[in-house]
Amino acid sequence: MSKSQRRLNLNVGINTTGYLPNAWKYRTGTRHDINDIDYYRRLTEIAHKGRFDAVFLSDHPALLTDPLSRPFHTIDPLILSTSLAAQVPDIGFVATISSTYNSPYNLARRTQSIDIVSGGRLIINVVSSFNPNVAANFGNAPLPPRSERYAKATEFLNVAKKLWSSWDERRDQAVPKDCFWDATSAQAIEHEGAFFSVKGPLNVPRGPQGHPVIAQAGASEGGIDLAARHGEIIYCNILARPPGQVFGKKVRDRAVAFGRDPSGIRIVPGLVVILGKTREEALRKHELFSGMGSEDGLIALFIKENGLDPDRFDPDAVLNAEEFIPDQNRQWAVGMGLGLSDLLTHERLTARQVVRRSEGHHRLLLGTAEEVADGIIDLWQDGTVDGYTLQPPRAPDDIIEFVEQVVPILQDRGVYPRDYSPGTVRDRSGLPYPE
């Protein structure tokens, strides 16, 4: 594919044993993998073989203690990214960081350092945290209200951006022989805000990307505001074309209102892929990996998760979108629930159909490699999405299957690169260098 040609962006999640909590029973490997750096190196090498832009590491600094499931977040994403970057070339690393439970200076210093030592391959996914179990690990205070968390996240990133650019060697003047450097190239930021007071400057100079690429995940009003102000890669839930186009326009229009160029935004929603030699085989694997065992089991889970009355629920009746709009004031992530209500606003679907369209709140593609490739290209080719963040049900198995079966089709169709182009993650994604 030519350098000027628009290309599909693909990232892949590599948390623990895979995205679906029950699929660990059907994967290759042992339970000890989740704390083994060699395991994550192998996953990253598989992703590199598939020419993924980056591996994605979500995070909640709290332990899930369900013995039937698996701990989903263990090794710190920044530490893991640093180690993997030293072992696997080219590929980027998306490390998730909470703005609620970090300080801007420490965050800016650590991430700028990693971006330098990795050669410009760090992406930071800034989240405001929604899990009360996380709050309990950082003192006695309850999780702040959503509006406060997003206000803090906005100021957090404002401060981080000031710090990342505070020591800029492009400001260097002629350095006298008896001086090591031009100290005027580092300037204090003197930030005083509602949540942070930071003098600066940062003791790490600007990295090869100017600063790490900023990813943001959220579809609530606060999340869209944060994405429009700061997000360069937007991780979200898009289940179909019409709601995806509405979401993309909303984010980009708001970015323009904040004075940003909307061409500097890439929308890469989550995607769950289950492959089979036939669609029927993929359907059976879905029932198995979900832990539900059958389509009726999937419907029963849908009823439970949405608080519906099983005795009065008809799985073949068309669903009412208004019944699935999440409460904007709920503690848990609003965006995770908006995907379904947005889908039902645009399509008349039953529960029996919905459970085959979405898994773990993300778009679900079931079928042969050709069918999956068609589905990926479908929303990409008209600009509804810029790519996807693959969430494999099982790791490494489903990453290997995708790389061996789907990637060659995408490459043959000219939408996906056969090799990495030189430069940073920012360069390869066509994102502007920050001022």
C-alpha positions as a printed NumPy array, in Angstrom:
array([[  0.   ,   0.   ,   0.   ],
       [  1.243,   3.524,  -0.77 ],
       [  2.453,   5.868,   1.96 ],
       [ -0.333,   8.371,   1.233],
       [ -3.088,   5.75 ,   1.285],
       [ -5.394,   5.661,   4.305],
       [ -4.724,   2.489,   6.253],
       [ -6.503,   0.445,   8.86 ],
       [ -5.258,   0.902,  12.444],
       [ -5.263,  -2.24 ,  14.592],
       [ -4.34 ,  -2.646,  18.251],
       [ -4.712,  -5.811,  20.328],
       [ -5.411,  -6.31 ,  24.034],
       [ -2.996,  -8.664,  25.795],
       [ -4.298,  -8.622,  29.372],
       [ -3.787, -11.958,  31.166],
       [ -5.571, -14.912,  29.508],
       [ -7.831, -12.951,  27.159],
       [-10.957, -10.816,  27.194],
       [-13.705, -13.314,  28.03 ],
       [-13.551, -14.377,  31.69 ],
       [-14.522, -18.017,  31.058],
       [-12.396, -18.595,  27.955],
       [ -9.281, -19.388,  30.024],
       [-10.518, -22.989,  30.229],
       [-10.042, -23.414,  26.471],
       [ -6.717, -21.652,  25.892],
       [ -3.173, -22.889,  25.431],
       [ -0.991, -22.263,  28.492],
       [ -1.086, -22.375,  32.273],
       [ -2.542, -20.173,  34.99 ],
       [  0.971, -18.973,  35.83 ],
       [  1.238, -17.156,  32.485],
       [ -0.463, -14.036,  33.805],
       [  2.597, -13.077,  35.885],
       [  5.277, -14.262,  33.436],
       [  7.105, -11.633,  31.368],
       [  8.028, -14.271,  28.776],
       [  4.327, -14.892,  28.163],
       [  3.66 , -11.211,  27.467],
       [  6.746, -11.097,  25.265],
       [  5.361, -13.999,  23.215],
       [  2.   , -12.241,  22.865],
       [  3.746,  -9.059,  21.753],
       [  5.862, -10.986,  19.244],
       [  2.694, -12.544,  17.797],
       [  1.148,  -9.067,  17.545],
       [  4.34 ,  -7.815,  15.886],
       [  4.107, -10.619,  13.33 ],
       [  0.572,  -9.396,  12.6  ],
       [  1.839,  -5.817,  12.186],
       [ -0.452,  -4.468,  14.899],
       [  0.122,  -0.802,  15.67 ],
       [  0.193,  -1.452,  19.403],
       [ -0.605,  -3.875,  22.187],
       [ -3.224,  -2.585,  24.608],
       [ -2.943,  -2.949,  28.389],
       [ -6.049,  -1.956,  30.329],
       [ -5.772,  -1.538,  34.089],
       [ -7.67 ,  -1.43 ,  37.378],
       [ -5.316,  -1.32 ,  40.389],
       [ -7.514,  -3.743,  42.312],
       [ -7.646,  -7.534,  42.396],
       [-10.682,  -9.442,  41.134],
       [-11.124, -12.34 ,  43.545],
       [-13.658, -14.546,  41.736],
       [-11.958, -17.988,  41.798],
       [-13.949, -19.135,  38.75 ],
       [-12.613, -16.277,  36.654],
       [ -9.065, -14.917,  36.396],
       [ -7.332, -11.782,  37.673],
       [ -7.5  ,  -9.442,  34.661],
       [ -5.009,  -6.763,  35.715],
       [ -1.763,  -7.796,  37.365],
       [  1.61 ,  -6.357,  36.274],
       [  1.708,  -2.556,  36.085],
       [  1.187,  -1.525,  32.413],
       [  4.014,   1.037,  32.389],
       [  6.544,  -1.427,  33.792],
       [  5.339,  -4.132,  31.424],
       [  5.536,  -1.755,  28.449],
       [  9.092,  -0.747,  29.324],
       [ 10.283,  -4.339,  29.497],
       [  8.5  ,  -5.384,  26.309],
       [  9.745,  -2.364,  24.358],
       [ 13.311,  -3.474,  25.071],
       [ 12.581,  -6.934,  23.647],
       [ 10.237,  -6.383,  20.682],
       [ 10.88 ,  -3.702,  18.019],
       [  8.501,  -1.425,  16.082],
       [  5.217,  -2.091,  17.869],
       [  3.625,   0.483,  20.183],
       [  2.342,   0.079,  23.739],
       [ -0.941,   1.435,  25.108],
       [ -0.575,   1.74 ,  28.886],
       [ -3.679,   2.605,  30.921],
       [ -3.251,   5.154,  33.713],
       [ -5.754,   6.639,  36.17 ],
       [ -5.839,  10.429,  36.423],
       [ -7.752,  10.098,  39.7  ],
       [ -5.011,   8.122,  41.466],
       [ -1.801,   9.55 ,  39.985],
       [  0.004,  12.878,  40.136],
       [  0.737,  14.756,  36.884],
       [  4.459,  15.211,  37.583],
       [  5.165,  11.539,  38.284],
       [  3.014,  10.514,  35.329],
       [  4.707,  12.975,  32.971],
       [  8.178,  11.948,  34.121],
       [  7.61 ,   8.193,  33.838],
       [  5.82 ,   8.317,  30.502],
       [  8.25 ,  10.753,  28.872],
       [ 11.099,   8.524,  30.052],
       [  9.487,   5.416,  28.555],
       [  8.771,   7.234,  25.314],
       [ 12.454,   8.154,  25.041],
       [ 13.847,   4.702,  25.836],
       [ 11.319,   3.003,  23.516],
       [ 12.086,   5.291,  20.597],
       [  8.663,   6.93 ,  20.536],
       [  6.362,   3.952,  20.981],
       [  4.26 ,   4.866,  24.02 ],
       [  0.531,   5.598,  24.001],
       [ -1.121,   6.426,  27.326],
       [ -4.784,   5.586,  27.872],
       [ -5.94 ,   8.066,  30.494],
       [ -8.995,   6.959,  32.487],
       [-10.773,   8.549,  35.44 ],
       [-11.471,   5.178,  37.187],
       [-14.998,   4.005,  37.975],
       [-14.438,   0.998,  40.244],
       [-15.068,   1.544,  43.987],
       [-12.615,  -1.288,  44.704],
       [ -9.867,   0.88 ,  43.207],
       [-10.831,   3.814,  45.425],
       [-10.592,   1.565,  48.486],
       [ -6.918,   0.925,  47.711],
       [ -6.05 ,   4.627,  47.806],
       [ -7.369,   5.72 ,  51.179],
       [-10.708,   6.015,  52.921],
       [-12.321,   8.541,  50.578],
       [-15.041,   7.138,  48.292],
       [-14.731,   7.403,  44.527],
       [-15.401,  11.053,  43.576],
       [-18.501,  11.883,  41.504],
       [-18.12 ,  11.452,  37.735],
       [-18.17 ,  15.209,  37.03 ],
       [-15.345,  15.772,  39.514],
       [-13.301,  12.884,  38.102],
       [-13.521,  14.271,  34.576],
       [-12.751,  17.819,  35.72 ],
       [ -9.669,  16.461,  37.477],
       [ -8.69 ,  14.407,  34.406],
       [ -8.912,  17.505,  32.204],
       [ -6.646,  19.513,  34.497],
       [ -4.375,  16.483,  34.928],
       [ -3.732,  16.326,  31.175],
       [ -3.375,  20.104,  30.911],
       [ -0.594,  19.923,  33.505],
       [  1.021,  16.861,  31.913],
       [  1.143,  18.587,  28.52 ],
       [  2.786,  21.653,  30.057],
       [  5.352,  19.439,  31.771],
       [  6.1  ,  17.34 ,  28.676],
       [  6.979,  20.52 ,  26.761],
       [  8.66 ,  22.377,  29.637],
       [ 12.19 ,  21.197,  28.779],
       [ 12.397,  21.582,  25.022],
       [ 15.849,  21.336,  23.5  ],
       [ 14.589,  23.124,  20.402],
       [ 14.868,  26.288,  22.524],
       [ 18.627,  25.782,  22.871],
       [ 20.773,  28.779,  22.049],
       [ 24.52 ,  28.663,  21.461],
       [ 26.042,  26.906,  24.487],
       [ 29.315,  28.436,  25.78 ],
       [ 32.287,  26.079,  26.053],
       [ 32.266,  26.156,  29.839],
       [ 28.53 ,  25.288,  30.032],
       [ 27.087,  21.803,  29.685],
       [ 23.682,  22.94 ,  28.386],
       [ 21.379,  25.885,  27.822],
       [ 19.369,  25.961,  31.043],
       [ 16.888,  28.413,  29.517],
       [ 15.551,  25.553,  27.369],
       [ 13.784,  24.308,  30.534],
       [ 11.042,  26.592,  31.81 ],
       [  8.842,  26.404,  34.901],
       [  5.125,  25.947,  34.233],
       [  3.901,  27.586,  37.485],
       [  0.542,  25.81 ,  37.353],
       [ -2.066,  26.639,  40.002],
       [ -5.428,  24.954,  39.535],
       [ -8.424,  23.479,  41.304],
       [ -6.753,  20.089,  41.801],
       [ -3.012,  20.551,  41.217],
       [ -0.236,  22.96 ,  42.056],
       [  2.897,  22.198,  40.023],
       [  5.934,  24.403,  39.517],
       [  7.981,  22.418,  36.976],
       [  9.864,  22.165,  34.742],
       [ 10.044,  18.425,  34.126],
       [ 13.495,  16.901,  34.595],
       [ 13.124,  14.854,  31.389],
       [ 13.361,  16.562,  27.967],
       [ 10.818,  16.216,  25.198],
       [ 10.787,  12.772,  23.632],
       [ 10.725,  11.725,  19.988],
       [  6.92 ,  12.108,  19.812],
       [  6.824,  15.498,  21.554],
       [  4.822,  13.656,  24.161],
       [  3.288,  10.163,  24.246],
       [  0.201,   9.722,  22.095],
       [ -2.895,  10.251,  24.259],
       [ -5.701,   7.695,  24.144],
       [ -9.014,   8.208,  25.872],
       [-11.901,   5.855,  26.567],
       [-15.347,   7.174,  27.342],
       [-18.7  ,   7.913,  25.709],
       [-20.453,   9.818,  28.494],
       [-20.643,  13.597,  28.094],
       [-17.612,  14.014,  30.352],
       [-15.717,  11.357,  28.424],
       [-16.504,  12.959,  25.065],
       [-15.381,  16.339,  26.407],
       [-12.079,  14.857,  27.579],
       [-11.593,  13.027,  24.279],
       [-12.33 ,  16.164,  22.265],
       [ -9.888,  18.264,  24.303],
       [ -7.011,  15.816,  24.534],
       [ -7.666,  12.45 ,  22.88 ],
       [ -5.719,  11.391,  19.808],
       [ -6.824,   7.754,  19.836],
       [-10.399,   7.189,  21.019],
       [-11.253,   3.776,  22.46 ],
       [-15.022,   3.283,  22.571],
       [-17.986,   0.968,  21.885],
       [-19.346,   1.157,  18.332],
       [-21.671,  -1.682,  17.374],
       [-22.935,  -0.442,  13.988],
       [-22.534,   2.273,  11.344],
       [-25.235,   4.866,  12.234],
       [-24.368,   5.214,  15.948],
       [-20.669,   5.107,  15.06 ],
       [-21.046,   7.996,  12.652],
       [-23.018,   9.996,  15.206],
       [-20.35 ,   9.388,  17.852],
       [-17.452,  10.264,  15.537],
       [-19.094,  13.492,  14.389],
       [-19.867,  14.478,  17.971],
       [-16.259,  13.998,  19.099],
       [-14.732,  15.753,  16.091],
       [-17.2  ,  18.667,  16.13 ],
       [-16.472,  19.233,  19.797],
       [-12.734,  19.052,  19.107],
       [-13.166,  21.844,  16.543],
       [-15.05 ,  23.886,  19.153],
       [-12.019,  23.485,  21.432],
       [ -9.708,  24.726,  18.674],
       [ -8.334,  21.353,  17.563],
       [ -7.853,  19.948,  14.073],
       [-10.206,  16.92 ,  13.919],
       [ -7.833,  15.13 ,  11.537],
       [ -5.656,  14.495,  14.595],
       [ -8.178,  12.006,  16.031],
       [ -8.341,   8.261,  15.386],
       [-11.407,   6.273,  16.477],
       [-10.514,   2.638,  17.238],
       [-13.365,   0.901,  19.134],
       [-13.124,  -2.484,  20.776],
       [-13.77 ,  -5.598,  18.702],
       [-14.245,  -9.227,  19.752],
       [-13.554, -11.769,  16.985],
       [-14.394, -15.48 ,  17.139],
       [-13.286, -17.437,  14.077],
       [-14.543, -20.746,  12.754],
       [-14.207, -22.79 ,   9.589],
       [-17.929, -22.033,   9.272],
       [-20.192, -19.488,  10.947],
       [-21.891, -22.326,  12.82 ],
       [-18.566, -23.363,  14.328],
       [-17.915, -19.765,  15.401],
       [-21.364, -19.608,  17.036],
       [-20.645, -22.748,  19.058],
       [-17.251, -21.373,  20.134],
       [-18.956, -18.174,  21.273],
       [-21.325, -20.145,  23.493],
       [-18.385, -22.111,  24.895],
       [-16.01 , -19.192,  25.522],
       [-18.741, -17.074,  27.116],
       [-19.338, -19.795,  29.692],
       [-23.046, -19.859,  28.826],
       [-23.027, -23.101,  26.828],
       [-25.891, -22.249,  24.471],
       [-27.789, -19.408,  22.843],
       [-30.402, -19.668,  25.589],
       [-27.575, -19.248,  28.085],
       [-26.418, -16.079,  26.314],
       [-29.965, -14.722,  26.467],
       [-30.22 , -15.579,  30.175],
       [-27.021, -13.608,  30.788],
       [-28.409, -10.671,  28.792],
       [-31.548, -10.706,  30.964],
       [-29.503, -10.805,  34.183],
       [-27.022,  -8.075,  33.18 ],
       [-29.826,  -5.713,  32.197],
       [-32.006,  -6.341,  35.247],
       [-34.936,  -7.75 ,  33.27 ],
       [-37.709, -10.047,  34.501],
       [-36.985, -13.507,  33.033],
       [-40.592, -14.636,  33.485],
       [-41.965, -11.786,  31.369],
       [-39.148, -11.401,  28.846],
       [-39.607, -12.487,  25.214],
       [-36.185, -13.009,  23.534],
       [-37.812, -12.686,  20.1  ],
       [-39.549,  -9.367,  20.746],
       [-38.033,  -6.156,  19.383],
       [-36.139,  -4.327,  22.141],
       [-36.933,  -0.747,  23.154],
       [-33.795,   1.418,  23.083],
       [-35.048,   3.702,  25.863],
       [-35.083,   0.805,  28.324],
       [-31.327,   0.345,  27.889],
       [-30.089,   3.933,  28.239],
       [-27.652,   3.887,  31.191],
       [-28.123,   6.284,  34.073],
       [-25.676,   9.159,  33.522],
       [-25.224,   9.355,  37.3  ],
       [-24.381,   5.714,  37.885],
       [-20.994,   4.946,  39.426],
       [-19.923,   2.473,  36.743],
       [-18.781,   3.48 ,  33.253],
       [-21.668,   5.024,  31.306],
       [-20.014,   4.503,  27.931],
       [-19.998,   0.727,  28.363],
       [-23.803,   0.75 ,  28.313],
       [-24.387,   3.374,  25.635],
       [-23.315,   1.101,  22.787],
       [-26.411,  -1.092,  23.109],
       [-28.931,   1.741,  23.463],
       [-27.342,   3.542,  20.498],
       [-27.554,   0.366,  18.404],
       [-31.22 ,  -0.178,  19.275],
       [-32.009,   3.434,  18.384],
       [-31.012,   2.711,  14.791],
       [-31.938,  -0.967,  14.34 ],
       [-34.959,  -3.081,  15.283],
       [-33.355,  -6.036,  17.039],
       [-34.373,  -8.804,  19.424],
       [-32.308, -10.103,  22.331],
       [-31.588, -13.229,  20.286],
       [-29.975, -11.027,  17.634],
       [-28.218,  -8.668,  20.05 ],
       [-26.325, -11.426,  21.871],
       [-24.643, -12.277,  18.547],
       [-23.774,  -8.646,  17.782],
       [-22.055,  -7.643,  21.021],
       [-19.771,  -9.294,  23.572],
       [-18.395,  -7.566,  26.645],
       [-20.047,  -4.339,  25.363],
       [-17.963,  -4.42 ,  22.163],
       [-18.822,  -5.261,  18.576],
       [-18.741,  -9.017,  18.001],
       [-17.748, -10.562,  14.666],
       [-18.44 , -14.282,  14.309],
       [-17.604, -16.382,  11.274],
       [-14.918, -17.36 ,   8.816],
       [-11.779, -15.3  ,   8.266],
       [-13.279, -13.863,   5.058],
       [-16.496, -12.892,   6.85 ],
       [-14.567, -11.251,   9.683],
       [-12.342,  -9.331,   7.244],
       [-15.475,  -8.119,   5.437],
       [-16.933,  -6.915,   8.741],
       [-13.753,  -5.071,   9.717],
       [-13.425,  -3.311,   6.37 ],
       [-17.139,  -2.453,   6.241],
       [-17.108,   0.276,   8.913],
       [-13.553,   1.366,   8.122],
       [-13.884,   2.056,   4.413],
       [-16.409,   4.893,   4.807],
       [-14.595,   6.42 ,   7.8  ],
       [-17.034,   5.352,  10.515],
       [-13.987,   3.973,  12.34 ],
       [-10.262,   4.326,  11.751],
       [ -9.544,   0.837,  12.992],
       [-10.173,  -1.464,  15.92 ],
       [ -8.748,  -2.601,  19.215],
       [ -9.012,  -6.375,  19.059],
       [-10.027,  -7.983,  22.356],
       [ -9.24 , -11.699,  21.887],
       [-11.416, -14.087,  23.931],
       [ -8.353, -16.307,  24.516],
       [ -4.683, -15.407,  24.543],
       [ -2.574, -16.476,  22.772],
       [ -4.893, -18.721,  20.708],
       [ -7.232, -16.13 ,  19.215],
       [ -4.428, -13.664,  18.504],
       [ -2.564, -16.378,  16.586],
       [ -5.707, -17.311,  14.629],
       [ -6.353, -13.67 ,  13.721],
       [ -2.758, -13.085,  12.623],
       [ -2.611, -16.261,  10.549],
       [ -6.086, -16.116,   9.006],
       [ -7.452, -12.548,   8.933],
       [ -4.352, -10.354,   8.593],
       [ -3.281, -11.852,   5.215],
       [ -6.753, -11.126,   3.807],
       [ -6.599,  -7.503,   4.989],
       [ -3.133,  -7.183,   3.448],
       [ -4.211,  -8.749,   0.151],
       [ -7.09 ,  -6.283,  -0.028],
       [ -4.65 ,  -3.392,   0.324],
       [ -6.033,  -1.891,   3.53 ],
       [ -3.366,  -3.084,   5.97 ],
       [  0.455,  -2.849,   5.812],
       [  2.751,  -5.79 ,   5.176],
       [  5.532,  -4.194,   7.214],
       [  6.139,  -1.407,   9.677],
       [  7.035,   1.984,   8.264],
       [  9.916,   3.836,   9.97 ],
       [  9.348,   6.389,  12.708],
       [  7.364,   6.668,  15.899],
       [  3.855,   5.429,  16.634],
       [  2.731,   9.027,  16.111],
       [  4.394,   9.107,  12.682],
       [  2.865,   5.814,  11.566],
       [ -0.607,   6.903,  12.656],
       [ -0.321,  10.214,  10.823],
       [ -0.88 ,  12.189,  14.03 ],
       [  0.549,  15.721,  14.272],
       [  3.582,  16.543,  16.403],
       [  2.342,  18.513,  19.438],
       [  3.368,  22.119,  19.887]])
